[in-house]
Amino acid sequence: MASATPENLQILLQVQEKDTQILAALHKIKELAERKEINEIQKELEKLKETISTKESEVHENNRTQKKFEDEVATIEERTEKQKGKLFGGEVVAIKELQSLEADIESLKERQILIEDQIIEVMELNEPIQNEILDLEEQLARHEETLVKLTKTLQEAIQNIETSIDQITSEKKNLVEGVPNEILEGYESLRSRSGHVGIAKLVNRTCNGCNLDLPAVEVDRIKKLPEDIIINCEECGCILVR
């Protein structure tokens, strides 16, 4: 059986406490409330960006429709001017042809009015969408500002915890200076595979590492062993300190 002085075992108990504090601090870093808030805001930002993109696509499509109508109006105006030129330029003198030109010009005017009404409708469609985009962009800006603040707060919180971890690590280093490497390596090996507990006290029949009761026969056997013998819990494997 491996052996260790009672003093070294007591030091290992303090080391285990430091390691537990470090693990708790690392867990705290993962569970900082700002992380959840940042995640929620990032999701909201993605939704806002998607909605803005959809609305901008609607505006773009309406603008394309408006441009198509405006091009058609320009074509009608150009044709109207040509027909007026024929009507009033003296090129056409036949009554029927003149009447045909007048009828065509009137038809073009009616068509132009109809299309211009459609242009107004499209513009009216765009106005509320553009207002909605402005509102969404304001929400986006507010969320981004909040995200910056939360990120800064998170970084400060992490830095504070990491400073605490550095302090605990330094204290742990000071504690183990006089402990033999073989004992430390054995402790670290156990701690890495047994739920982060490498050493614990045996209180009556209970192992404080796994909180399970050892058989009475096993406890009696342990009590009869020399104090410098390293004993392991038969349930979790950690070193037991009597």
MODELLER restraints for C-alpha pairs under 7 A, 6 or more apart:
rsr = mdl.restraints
at = mdl.atoms
rsr.add(forms.Gaussian(group=physical.xy_distance, feature=features.Distance(at['CA:1:A'], at['CA:229:A']), mean=6.54, stdev=0.5))
rsr.add(forms.Gaussian(group=physical.xy_distance, feature=features.Distance(at['CA:1:A'], at['CA:230:A']), mean=6.85, stdev=0.5))
rsr.add(forms.Gaussian(group=physical.xy_distance, feature=features.Distance(at['CA:2:A'], at['CA:229:A']), mean=6.13, stdev=0.5))
rsr.add(forms.Gaussian(group=physical.xy_distance, feature=features.Distance(at['CA:2:A'], at['CA:230:A']), mean=5.56, stdev=0.5))
rsr.add(forms.Gaussian(group=physical.xy_distance, feature=features.Distance(at['CA:3:A'], at['CA:228:A']), mean=5.17, stdev=0.5))
rsr.add(forms.Gaussian(group=physical.xy_distance, feature=features.Distance(at['CA:3:A'], at['CA:229:A']), mean=4.37, stdev=0.5))
rsr.add(forms.Gaussian(group=physical.xy_distance, feature=features.Distance(at['CA:3:A'], at['CA:230:A']), mean=5.05, stdev=0.5))
rsr.add(forms.Gaussian(group=physical.xy_distance, feature=features.Distance(at['CA:4:A'], at['CA:228:A']), mean=4.95, stdev=0.5))
rsr.add(forms.Gaussian(group=physical.xy_distance, feature=features.Distance(at['CA:4:A'], at['CA:229:A']), mean=6.27, stdev=0.5))
rsr.add(forms.Gaussian(group=physical.xy_distance, feature=features.Distance(at['CA:4:A'], at['CA:230:A']), mean=6.25, stdev=0.5))
rsr.add(forms.Gaussian(group=physical.xy_distance, feature=features.Distance(at['CA:5:A'], at['CA:228:A']), mean=4.97, stdev=0.5))
rsr.add(forms.Gaussian(group=physical.xy_distance, feature=features.Distance(at['CA:6:A'], at['CA:227:A']), mean=6.60, stdev=0.5))
rsr.add(forms.Gaussian(group=physical.xy_distance, feature=features.Distance(at['CA:6:A'], at['CA:228:A']), mean=6.16, stdev=0.5))
rsr.add(forms.Gaussian(group=physical.xy_distance, feature=features.Distance(at['CA:8:A'], at['CA:179:A']), mean=6.12, stdev=0.5))
rsr.add(forms.Gaussian(group=physical.xy_distance, feature=features.Distance(at['CA:9:A'], at['CA:241:A']), mean=6.79, stdev=0.5))
rsr.add(forms.Gaussian(group=physical.xy_distance, feature=features.Distance(at['CA:11:A'], at['CA:175:A']), mean=6.64, stdev=0.5))
rsr.add(forms.Gaussian(group=physical.xy_distance, feature=features.Distance(at['CA:12:A'], at['CA:199:A']), mean=6.95, stdev=0.5))
rsr.add(forms.Gaussian(group=physical.xy_distance, feature=features.Distance(at['CA:13:A'], at['CA:199:A']), mean=6.22, stdev=0.5))
rsr.add(forms.Gaussian(group=physical.xy_distance, feature=features.Distance(at['CA:13:A'], at['CA:200:A']), mean=6.59, stdev=0.5))
rsr.add(forms.Gaussian(group=physical.xy_distance, feature=features.Distance(at['CA:15:A'], at['CA:172:A']), mean=5.79, stdev=0.5))
rsr.add(forms.Gaussian(group=physical.xy_distance, feature=features.Distance(at['CA:15:A'], at['CA:175:A']), mean=6.96, stdev=0.5))
rsr.add(forms.Gaussian(group=physical.xy_distance, feature=features.Distance(at['CA:16:A'], at['CA:198:A']), mean=6.89, stdev=0.5))
rsr.add(forms.Gaussian(group=physical.xy_distance, feature=features.Distance(at['CA:16:A'], at['CA:199:A']), mean=6.62, stdev=0.5))
rsr.add(forms.Gaussian(group=physical.xy_distance, feature=features.Distance(at['CA:18:A'], at['CA:168:A']), mean=6.20, stdev=0.5))
rsr.add(forms.Gaussian(group=physical.xy_distance, feature=features.Distance(at['CA:18:A'], at['CA:172:A']), mean=6.28, stdev=0.5))
rsr.add(forms.Gaussian(group=physical.xy_distance, feature=features.Distance(at['CA:22:A'], at['CA:165:A']), mean=5.76, stdev=0.5))
rsr.add(forms.Gaussian(group=physical.xy_distance, feature=features.Distance(at['CA:25:A'], at['CA:161:A']), mean=6.42, stdev=0.5))
rsr.add(forms.Gaussian(group=physical.xy_distance, feature=features.Distance(at['CA:25:A'], at['CA:165:A']), mean=6.89, stdev=0.5))
rsr.add(forms.Gaussian(group=physical.xy_distance, feature=features.Distance(at['CA:29:A'], at['CA:158:A']), mean=6.02, stdev=0.5))
rsr.add(forms.Gaussian(group=physical.xy_distance, feature=features.Distance(at['CA:34:A'], at['CA:150:A']), mean=6.19, stdev=0.5))
rsr.add(forms.Gaussian(group=physical.xy_distance, feature=features.Distance(at['CA:34:A'], at['CA:154:A']), mean=5.81, stdev=0.5))
rsr.add(forms.Gaussian(group=physical.xy_distance, feature=features.Distance(at['CA:38:A'], at['CA:147:A']), mean=6.23, stdev=0.5))
rsr.add(forms.Gaussian(group=physical.xy_distance, feature=features.Distance(at['CA:38:A'], at['CA:150:A']), mean=6.67, stdev=0.5))
rsr.add(forms.Gaussian(group=physical.xy_distance, feature=features.Distance(at['CA:41:A'], at['CA:143:A']), mean=6.61, stdev=0.5))
rsr.add(forms.Gaussian(group=physical.xy_distance, feature=features.Distance(at['CA:41:A'], at['CA:147:A']), mean=6.82, stdev=0.5))
rsr.add(forms.Gaussian(group=physical.xy_distance, feature=features.Distance(at['CA:45:A'], at['CA:140:A']), mean=6.32, stdev=0.5))
rsr.add(forms.Gaussian(group=physical.xy_distance, feature=features.Distance(at['CA:45:A'], at['CA:143:A']), mean=6.92, stdev=0.5))
rsr.add(forms.Gaussian(group=physical.xy_distance, feature=features.Distance(at['CA:48:A'], at['CA:136:A']), mean=6.62, stdev=0.5))
rsr.add(forms.Gaussian(group=physical.xy_distance, feature=features.Distance(at['CA:48:A'], at['CA:140:A']), mean=6.57, stdev=0.5))
rsr.add(forms.Gaussian(group=physical.xy_distance, feature=features.Distance(at['CA:52:A'], at['CA:133:A']), mean=5.96, stdev=0.5))
rsr.add(forms.Gaussian(group=physical.xy_distance, feature=features.Distance(at['CA:52:A'], at['CA:136:A']), mean=6.71, stdev=0.5))
rsr.add(forms.Gaussian(group=physical.xy_distance, feature=features.Distance(at['CA:55:A'], at['CA:129:A']), mean=6.53, stdev=0.5))
rsr.add(forms.Gaussian(group=physical.xy_distance, feature=features.Distance(at['CA:55:A'], at['CA:133:A']), mean=6.74, stdev=0.5))
rsr.add(forms.Gaussian(group=physical.xy_distance, feature=features.Distance(at['CA:59:A'], at['CA:126:A']), mean=5.85, stdev=0.5))
rsr.add(forms.Gaussian(group=physical.xy_distance, feature=features.Distance(at['CA:62:A'], at['CA:122:A']), mean=6.17, stdev=0.5))
rsr.add(forms.Gaussian(group=physical.xy_distance, feature=features.Distance(at['CA:62:A'], at['CA:126:A']), mean=6.92, stdev=0.5))
rsr.add(forms.Gaussian(group=physical.xy_distance, feature=features.Distance(at['CA:66:A'], at['CA:119:A']), mean=5.54, stdev=0.5))
rsr.add(forms.Gaussian(group=physical.xy_distance, feature=features.Distance(at['CA:66:A'], at['CA:122:A']), mean=6.34, stdev=0.5))
rsr.add(forms.Gaussian(group=physical.xy_distance, feature=features.Distance(at['CA:69:A'], at['CA:115:A']), mean=6.25, stdev=0.5))
rsr.add(forms.Gaussian(group=physical.xy_distance, feature=features.Distance(at['CA:69:A'], at['CA:119:A']), mean=6.40, stdev=0.5))
rsr.add(forms.Gaussian(group=physical.xy_distance, feature=features.Distance(at['CA:73:A'], at['CA:112:A']), mean=5.81, stdev=0.5))
rsr.add(forms.Gaussian(group=physical.xy_distance, feature=features.Distance(at['CA:73:A'], at['CA:115:A']), mean=6.90, stdev=0.5))
rsr.add(forms.Gaussian(group=physical.xy_distance, feature=features.Distance(at['CA:76:A'], at['CA:108:A']), mean=6.30, stdev=0.5))
rsr.add(forms.Gaussian(group=physical.xy_distance, feature=features.Distance(at['CA:76:A'], at['CA:112:A']), mean=6.64, stdev=0.5))
rsr.add(forms.Gaussian(group=physical.xy_distance, feature=features.Distance(at['CA:80:A'], at['CA:105:A']), mean=5.73, stdev=0.5))
rsr.add(forms.Gaussian(group=physical.xy_distance, feature=features.Distance(at['CA:80:A'], at['CA:108:A']), mean=6.57, stdev=0.5))
rsr.add(forms.Gaussian(group=physical.xy_distance, feature=features.Distance(at['CA:83:A'], at['CA:101:A']), mean=6.25, stdev=0.5))
rsr.add(forms.Gaussian(group=physical.xy_distance, feature=features.Distance(at['CA:83:A'], at['CA:105:A']), mean=6.59, stdev=0.5))
rsr.add(forms.Gaussian(group=physical.xy_distance, feature=features.Distance(at['CA:86:A'], at['CA:92:A']), mean=6.37, stdev=0.5))
rsr.add(forms.Gaussian(group=physical.xy_distance, feature=features.Distance(at['CA:87:A'], at['CA:98:A']), mean=6.23, stdev=0.5))
rsr.add(forms.Gaussian(group=physical.xy_distance, feature=features.Distance(at['CA:87:A'], at['CA:101:A']), mean=6.38, stdev=0.5))
rsr.add(forms.Gaussian(group=physical.xy_distance, feature=features.Distance(at['CA:92:A'], at['CA:98:A']), mean=6.59, stdev=0.5))
rsr.add(forms.Gaussian(group=physical.xy_distance, feature=features.Distance(at['CA:187:A'], at['CA:198:A']), mean=5.27, stdev=0.5))
rsr.add(forms.Gaussian(group=physical.xy_distance, feature=features.Distance(at['CA:188:A'], at['CA:198:A']), mean=6.61, stdev=0.5))
rsr.add(forms.Gaussian(group=physical.xy_distance, feature=features.Distance(at['CA:190:A'], at['CA:198:A']), mean=4.84, stdev=0.5))
rsr.add(forms.Gaussian(group=physical.xy_distance, feature=features.Distance(at['CA:190:A'], at['CA:238:A']), mean=6.15, stdev=0.5))
rsr.add(forms.Gaussian(group=physical.xy_distance, feature=features.Distance(at['CA:191:A'], at['CA:197:A']), mean=4.67, stdev=0.5))
rsr.add(forms.Gaussian(group=physical.xy_distance, feature=features.Distance(at['CA:191:A'], at['CA:198:A']), mean=3.85, stdev=0.5))
rsr.add(forms.Gaussian(group=physical.xy_distance, feature=features.Distance(at['CA:194:A'], at['CA:236:A']), mean=6.21, stdev=0.5))
rsr.add(forms.Gaussian(group=physical.xy_distance, feature=features.Distance(at['CA:194:A'], at['CA:237:A']), mean=6.92, stdev=0.5))
rsr.add(forms.Gaussian(group=physical.xy_distance, feature=features.Distance(at['CA:197:A'], at['CA:209:A']), mean=6.02, stdev=0.5))
rsr.add(forms.Gaussian(group=physical.xy_distance, feature=features.Distance(at['CA:197:A'], at['CA:238:A']), mean=6.43, stdev=0.5))
rsr.add(forms.Gaussian(group=physical.xy_distance, feature=features.Distance(at['CA:198:A'], at['CA:238:A']), mean=4.76, stdev=0.5))
rsr.add(forms.Gaussian(group=physical.xy_distance, feature=features.Distance(at['CA:198:A'], at['CA:239:A']), mean=6.11, stdev=0.5))
rsr.add(forms.Gaussian(group=physical.xy_distance, feature=features.Distance(at['CA:199:A'], at['CA:209:A']), mean=6.91, stdev=0.5))
rsr.add(forms.Gaussian(group=physical.xy_distance, feature=features.Distance(at['CA:199:A'], at['CA:238:A']), mean=4.98, stdev=0.5))
rsr.add(forms.Gaussian(group=physical.xy_distance, feature=features.Distance(at['CA:199:A'], at['CA:239:A']), mean=4.35, stdev=0.5))
rsr.add(forms.Gaussian(group=physical.xy_distance, feature=features.Distance(at['CA:199:A'], at['CA:240:A']), mean=5.93, stdev=0.5))
rsr.add(forms.Gaussian(group=physical.xy_distance, feature=features.Distance(at['CA:200:A'], at['CA:207:A']), mean=6.73, stdev=0.5))
rsr.add(forms.Gaussian(group=physical.xy_distance, feature=features.Distance(at['CA:200:A'], at['CA:208:A']), mean=5.43, stdev=0.5))
rsr.add(forms.Gaussian(group=physical.xy_distance, feature=features.Distance(at['CA:200:A'], at['CA:209:A']), mean=5.09, stdev=0.5))
rsr.add(forms.Gaussian(group=physical.xy_distance, feature=features.Distance(at['CA:200:A'], at['CA:238:A']), mean=6.75, stdev=0.5))
rsr.add(forms.Gaussian(group=physical.xy_distance, feature=features.Distance(at['CA:200:A'], at['CA:239:A']), mean=6.24, stdev=0.5))
rsr.add(forms.Gaussian(group=physical.xy_distance, feature=features.Distance(at['CA:200:A'], at['CA:240:A']), mean=5.32, stdev=0.5))
rsr.add(forms.Gaussian(group=physical.xy_distance, feature=features.Distance(at['CA:200:A'], at['CA:241:A']), mean=6.09, stdev=0.5))
rsr.add(forms.Gaussian(group=physical.xy_distance, feature=features.Distance(at['CA:201:A'], at['CA:207:A']), mean=6.25, stdev=0.5))
rsr.add(forms.Gaussian(group=physical.xy_distance, feature=features.Distance(at['CA:201:A'], at['CA:208:A']), mean=5.56, stdev=0.5))
rsr.add(forms.Gaussian(group=physical.xy_distance, feature=features.Distance(at['CA:201:A'], at['CA:240:A']), mean=5.49, stdev=0.5))
rsr.add(forms.Gaussian(group=physical.xy_distance, feature=features.Distance(at['CA:201:A'], at['CA:241:A']), mean=4.60, stdev=0.5))
rsr.add(forms.Gaussian(group=physical.xy_distance, feature=features.Distance(at['CA:201:A'], at['CA:242:A']), mean=6.12, stdev=0.5))
rsr.add(forms.Gaussian(group=physical.xy_distance, feature=features.Distance(at['CA:202:A'], at['CA:208:A']), mean=6.23, stdev=0.5))
rsr.add(forms.Gaussian(group=physical.xy_distance, feature=features.Distance(at['CA:202:A'], at['CA:240:A']), mean=5.78, stdev=0.5))
rsr.add(forms.Gaussian(group=physical.xy_distance, feature=features.Distance(at['CA:202:A'], at['CA:241:A']), mean=5.76, stdev=0.5))
rsr.add(forms.Gaussian(group=physical.xy_distance, feature=features.Distance(at['CA:202:A'], at['CA:242:A']), mean=5.37, stdev=0.5))
rsr.add(forms.Gaussian(group=physical.xy_distance, feature=features.Distance(at['CA:205:A'], at['CA:213:A']), mean=5.23, stdev=0.5))
rsr.add(forms.Gaussian(group=physical.xy_distance, feature=features.Distance(at['CA:205:A'], at['CA:214:A']), mean=5.42, stdev=0.5))
rsr.add(forms.Gaussian(group=physical.xy_distance, feature=features.Distance(at['CA:205:A'], at['CA:216:A']), mean=6.99, stdev=0.5))
rsr.add(forms.Gaussian(group=physical.xy_distance, feature=features.Distance(at['CA:205:A'], at['CA:219:A']), mean=6.36, stdev=0.5))
rsr.add(forms.Gaussian(group=physical.xy_distance, feature=features.Distance(at['CA:206:A'], at['CA:212:A']), mean=5.53, stdev=0.5))
rsr.add(forms.Gaussian(group=physical.xy_distance, feature=features.Distance(at['CA:206:A'], at['CA:213:A']), mean=4.31, stdev=0.5))
rsr.add(forms.Gaussian(group=physical.xy_distance, feature=features.Distance(at['CA:206:A'], at['CA:214:A']), mean=6.17, stdev=0.5))
rsr.add(forms.Gaussian(group=physical.xy_distance, feature=features.Distance(at['CA:207:A'], at['CA:213:A']), mean=6.35, stdev=0.5))
rsr.add(forms.Gaussian(group=physical.xy_distance, feature=features.Distance(at['CA:209:A'], at['CA:238:A']), mean=6.80, stdev=0.5))
rsr.add(forms.Gaussian(group=physical.xy_distance, feature=features.Distance(at['CA:210:A'], at['CA:236:A']), mean=6.15, stdev=0.5))
rsr.add(forms.Gaussian(group=physical.xy_distance, feature=features.Distance(at['CA:230:A'], at['CA:239:A']), mean=6.64, stdev=0.5))
rsr.add(forms.Gaussian(group=physical.xy_distance, feature=features.Distance(at['CA:231:A'], at['CA:239:A']), mean=5.62, stdev=0.5))
rsr.add(forms.Gaussian(group=physical.xy_distance, feature=features.Distance(at['CA:231:A'], at['CA:240:A']), mean=5.50, stdev=0.5))
rsr.add(forms.Gaussian(group=physical.xy_distance, feature=features.Distance(at['CA:232:A'], at['CA:238:A']), mean=5.29, stdev=0.5))
rsr.add(forms.Gaussian(group=physical.xy_distance, feature=features.Distance(at['CA:232:A'], at['CA:239:A']), mean=4.45, stdev=0.5))
rsr.add(forms.Gaussian(group=physical.xy_distance, feature=features.Distance(at['CA:232:A'], at['CA:240:A']), mean=5.51, stdev=0.5))
rsr.add(forms.Gaussian(group=physical.xy_distance, feature=features.Distance(at['CA:233:A'], at['CA:239:A']), mean=6.38, stdev=0.5))
rsr.add(forms.Gaussian(group=physical.xy_distance, feature=features.Distance(at['CA:233:A'], at['CA:240:A']), mean=6.16, stdev=0.5))
